[in-house]
Amino acid sequence: MNRRELLKLAACTAFTSVAPLQRVFAGVPDKLMAASPLGLPLVILARALQDPELKKLIPERELLHWKDPDQLRAWLARAEVMVTATPTNVAASLYNRGVPVVLMNVNVWGTLGMLGLDTQGPLSKVEDLAGRHVGVPWRGDMPDLVFRYLLDKAGLKVGRDVKVSYQSSPFETVQMYVAQRLDAAVLPEPMRTATRLQSLQFGQVPNELDLQQEWARLAGGDPMLPQAGVLCRRELLEQMPEQVEVLQQAIGRAVHWVLGEPEAAARLGARSSPLSQQVYEGAIARTTLKVVNARQARPALEDFFSALAELSSGFIGGKLPDTDFYHV
């Protein structure tokens, strides 16, 4: 990934496509307006919206990009978007703040990692970060809280053992890391793969650390964290349950397709965003994808939310979501 691609990505995160804002009304599927952030959730939802079974029920479908949770909240509150891919904590926060949404599934279970300059020594575990300067995007968001949770489990304290600086976006973190103004960086996919490829162009061979594996090592359990899924507005589920069920099945088939046809999935991602096919191929290889119904994923979600809410209760809107948040 070159600088031009990174600039295109930055522009894409600053602006969103303009499209007619329509609704899906009871019994008359006028147009299904869906949304997603960049990355593999976009690929999954884009593929699901192309599903032949869904096309039969909802002939018109459109997928928008959202740049931040505030924009998504506005779209959902006004029913301008009825379905969206989203980080699970954003879904919980929307629900707890009164937006009538239902989490349909969790499909991304591992997308967070770290890159470290090889000149600073090995990076095989969190404890290796002692004495280093780490960059983290989005203070108080999921990458930051997961990282700080792991530091605490490893017995490291910010300021005493590890210097942490925050950037307003992954793009800024990438710039600082590639310029070697950071010893290491916390990044979600596909930014981690994009940064790795750019580092290689400069002759740097970064060390990599999977934060899901570190969570399993330090906190126990499987190396899977319920990080992202798909939600819908409640009236869509109540008024059009058949369409929602077909969409749920289409998402399952989409994830299976991404895993089975990574090159084709990467081409779809490259057509749908400013990132290259090579970046998407690397991101697919480094991300754990699995579709789990929201109700079945609830225990894992509550464990994950509870752990991170100890650092910031606002992460999920102040409390664990109740039963109505989870689609059966």
C-alpha positions in Angstrom: 0.0 0.0 0.0 1.5 3.3 -1.1 1.0 6.8 0.2 -1.6 7.5 -2.5 -3.7 4.6 -1.3 -3.4 5.8 2.3 -4.5 9.3 1.3 -7.5 7.8 -0.5 -8.4 5.8 2.6 -8.2 9.0 4.7 -10.5 10.8 2.3 -12.9 7.9 2.4 -13.1 8.1 6.2 -13.7 11.8 6.1 -16.5 11.8 3.6 -19.4 9.5 2.8 -21.2 8.8 -0.4 -24.4 10.7 -1.1 -27.4 8.6 -1.9 -31.2 8.8 -1.8 -32.3 8.2 1.7 -35.3 5.8 1.6 -36.9 3.3 4.0 -38.1 -0.2 3.9 -41.8 0.0 4.8 -44.0 -2.7 6.1 -45.0 -5.1 3.3 -43.5 -3.0 0.6 -39.7 -3.3 0.4 -39.1 -0.1 -1.5 -35.3 -0.1 -1.1 -33.1 -1.6 1.6 -30.7 1.0 2.8 -27.7 -0.7 4.5 -24.4 0.7 5.8 -21.0 -0.4 6.9 -17.6 0.9 7.9 -14.6 0.1 5.8 -12.9 -3.3 6.0 -14.1 -6.9 6.0 -17.6 -6.0 7.4 -18.1 -4.1 4.2 -17.1 -7.1 2.1 -19.4 -9.4 4.0 -22.4 -7.1 3.8 -21.8 -6.2 0.2 -21.8 -9.9 -0.7 -24.9 -10.6 1.4 -26.8 -7.9 -0.4 -26.0 -9.6 -3.7 -27.5 -12.9 -2.5 -30.0 -14.2 -5.0 -32.5 -15.2 -2.2 -32.4 -11.7 -0.8 -32.8 -10.1 -4.2 -36.1 -12.1 -4.7 -37.6 -10.4 -1.6 -35.9 -7.0 -1.8 -35.1 -6.1 -5.4 -33.5 -2.8 -4.6 -30.6 -2.6 -2.1 -28.0 0.1 -1.5 -24.9 0.1 0.7 -23.4 3.3 2.2 -20.2 3.9 4.1 -20.4 5.5 7.5 -17.5 7.4 8.8 -18.1 7.4 12.5 -20.7 6.2 15.1 -22.3 9.7 15.3 -23.2 9.6 11.6 -24.5 6.0 12.0 -26.6 7.0 15.0 -28.2 9.9 13.0 -29.0 7.6 10.1 -30.5 4.9 12.3 -32.4 7.4 14.5 -34.1 8.8 11.4 -34.6 5.4 9.8 -32.5 6.4 6.8 -30.5 3.2 7.2 -32.2 0.0 8.3 -29.3 -2.5 8.5 -25.7 -1.9 9.3 -22.4 -3.7 10.0 -20.9 -2.3 13.1 -18.5 -3.0 16.0 -20.5 -4.7 18.8 -19.8 -2.0 21.3 -21.3 0.6 19.0 -24.4 -1.6 18.6 -24.7 -1.9 22.4 -24.2 1.9 22.9 -26.8 2.7 20.3 -29.3 0.4 22.0 -28.6 1.7 25.5 -29.0 5.3 24.2 -32.5 4.6 23.0 -32.0 3.8 19.3 -34.5 1.0 18.4 -32.0 -1.6 17.1 -31.5 -5.3 17.4 -28.2 -7.1 17.0 -28.6 -9.9 14.4 -25.3 -11.6 14.6 -21.6 -11.4 15.4 -19.3 -12.3 12.4 -15.9 -10.8 13.2 -14.1 -12.5 16.1 -10.5 -11.3 15.6 -9.2 -8.2 13.9 -6.9 -6.5 16.3 -3.1 -6.7 16.3 0.1 -4.9 16.7 3.1 -4.1 14.5 6.5 -3.5 16.1 9.8 -2.1 14.7 12.2 -5.0 14.4 15.0 -2.7 15.6 13.3 -2.7 19.1 13.6 -6.4 19.5 11.1 -9.3 19.4 7.4 -8.8 19.9 6.1 -12.2 20.9 4.0 -11.2 23.9 2.6 -8.0 25.5 5.3 -8.0 28.2 7.8 -7.3 25.4 6.4 -3.8 25.1 8.0 -2.6 28.4 10.0 0.5 27.7 8.5 1.1 24.3 6.4 3.9 22.8 3.1 2.6 21.4 0.6 4.4 19.2 -3.1 3.7 19.5 -6.0 5.2 17.4 -9.3 6.3 18.9 -8.8 6.8 22.6 -11.5 5.0 24.6 -12.6 2.8 21.7 -12.3 -0.9 21.3 -8.6 -1.1 20.2 -7.5 1.1 23.1 -9.6 -0.7 25.7 -8.5 -4.2 24.5 -4.8 -3.0 24.6 -5.1 -1.4 28.0 -6.9 -4.5 29.4 -4.0 -6.7 28.2 -1.4 -4.3 29.6 -3.1 -4.6 33.0 -3.2 -8.4 32.8 0.5 -8.4 31.9 1.3 -6.2 34.9 2.3 -3.2 32.8 1.2 0.3 33.6 0.8 3.1 31.1 3.3 5.9 31.9 5.4 3.7 34.2 6.2 0.8 31.9 4.9 1.7 28.5 4.5 5.1 26.8 1.2 5.4 25.0 0.2 8.2 22.6 -3.2 8.4 21.0 -4.1 9.4 17.5 -7.4 10.6 16.1 -7.5 7.9 13.4 -5.6 4.8 12.3 -4.3 6.8 9.3 -2.4 9.1 11.7 -1.1 6.1 13.7 0.1 4.5 10.5 2.0 7.7 9.5 3.8 7.9 12.8 4.7 4.2 12.8 6.0 4.2 9.3 8.1 7.3 10.1 9.5 5.4 13.1 8.1 7.9 15.5 6.5 5.0 17.3 8.1 1.7 18.4 4.8 -0.2 17.9 1.2 0.4 16.8 -2.2 -1.1 17.7 -4.2 -1.5 14.5 -7.3 -3.3 13.3 -7.5 -4.9 10.0 -7.2 -4.0 7.2 -5.0 -1.1 8.4 -2.6 -3.5 10.0 -2.0 -5.3 6.7 -1.8 -2.1 4.7 0.8 -0.7 7.2 2.8 -3.9 7.0 2.9 -3.7 3.2 4.0 -0.1 3.3 6.7 -0.9 5.9 8.1 -3.6 3.6 8.4 -1.0 0.8 10.7 1.0 3.1 12.8 -2.0 3.9 11.2 -2.5 7.3 10.1 -6.0 8.4 7.7 -5.4 11.2 7.1 -7.9 14.1 3.4 -8.8 14.5 1.4 -9.6 17.6 -2.1 -11.0 17.5 -4.1 -9.4 20.4 -6.8 -12.2 20.3 -4.1 -14.7 21.1 -2.7 -12.5 23.8 -6.2 -12.2 25.3 -6.5 -16.0 25.4 -3.1 -16.3 27.0 -3.6 -13.6 29.7 -7.3 -13.8 30.4 -8.1 -17.4 29.4 -10.6 -18.8 26.9 -10.4 -19.1 23.2 -8.5 -16.5 21.0 -11.8 -15.1 19.8 -13.4 -11.7 20.7 -16.9 -10.7 19.5 -15.8 -7.5 17.8 -18.3 -6.8 15.0 -21.6 -7.9 13.5 -24.8 -6.7 11.8 -27.8 -5.0 13.4 -31.2 -3.8 12.1 -33.8 -1.4 13.2 -36.4 -3.1 15.3 -39.4 -2.3 13.1 -37.7 -4.0 10.2 -37.6 -7.2 12.3 -41.1 -6.7 13.5 -42.7 -5.8 10.1 -40.6 -7.9 7.8 -39.3 -11.0 9.7 -39.0 -13.1 6.6 -36.7 -10.6 4.9 -34.6 -10.3 8.1 -34.3 -14.1 8.3 -33.2 -14.3 4.6 -30.7 -11.5 5.2 -29.3 -13.4 8.2 -28.9 -16.5 6.1 -27.3 -14.4 3.3 -24.7 -13.1 5.8 -23.8 -16.6 6.8 -23.3 -17.6 3.1 -21.3 -14.4 2.6 -18.9 -15.2 5.4 -18.5 -18.8 4.1 -17.8 -17.3 0.6 -15.1 -14.9 2.0 -13.4 -17.8 3.8 -13.6 -20.1 0.8 -12.9 -17.6 -2.0 -10.5 -15.0 -0.4 -9.2 -13.8 -3.8 -12.7 -13.1 -5.1 -13.6 -11.5 -1.7 -10.6 -9.3 -1.9 -11.5 -8.2 -5.4 -15.0 -7.2 -4.1 -13.4 -5.3 -1.3 -11.1 -3.4 -3.7 -14.0 -2.5 -5.9 -16.0 -1.2 -2.9 -13.3 0.8 -1.1 -10.0 2.6 -1.7 -8.0 -0.3 -0.4 -6.2 -2.7 -2.8 -6.9 -6.4 -3.4 -3.6 -7.3 -1.8 -4.5 -5.5 1.4 -7.9 -7.3 1.6 -6.2 -10.7 1.0 -3.9 -10.1 3.9 -6.7 -8.8 6.1 -8.8 -11.9 5.4 -5.9 -14.2 6.4 -5.4 -12.3 9.6 -9.0 -12.0 10.7 -11.2 -14.6 12.5 -14.6 -14.8 10.8 -17.5 -16.8 12.0 -21.3 -16.1 12.0 -22.9 -16.6 15.3 -26.6 -15.7 16.0 -26.7 -12.8 18.5 -28.6 -14.7 21.1 -26.0 -17.5 21.0 -23.2 -15.0 21.1 -24.6 -13.2 24.2 -22.4 -15.0 26.8 -19.3 -14.1 24.9 -20.5 -10.6 24.3 -21.3 -10.0 28.0 -17.9 -11.3 29.1 -16.2 -9.1 26.6 -18.3 -6.0 27.4 -17.9 -6.5 31.1 -14.1 -6.8 30.9 -13.8 -3.6 28.9 -16.5 -1.7 30.7 -14.2 -1.9 33.8 -12.0 0.6 32.0 -14.8 2.7 30.5 -18.5 2.1 31.1 -19.3 4.5 28.3 -17.9 2.0 25.9 -21.3 0.3 25.8 -23.5 3.1 26.9 -23.3 2.6 30.6 -24.7 -0.9 31.1 -25.0 -4.4 29.6 -27.8 -4.5 27.0 -30.9 -6.5 28.0 -32.5 -9.4 26.3 -34.3 -7.3 23.7 -31.0 -6.3 22.2 -30.3 -9.9 21.0 -32.1 -11.4 17.9 -33.1 -15.0 18.4 
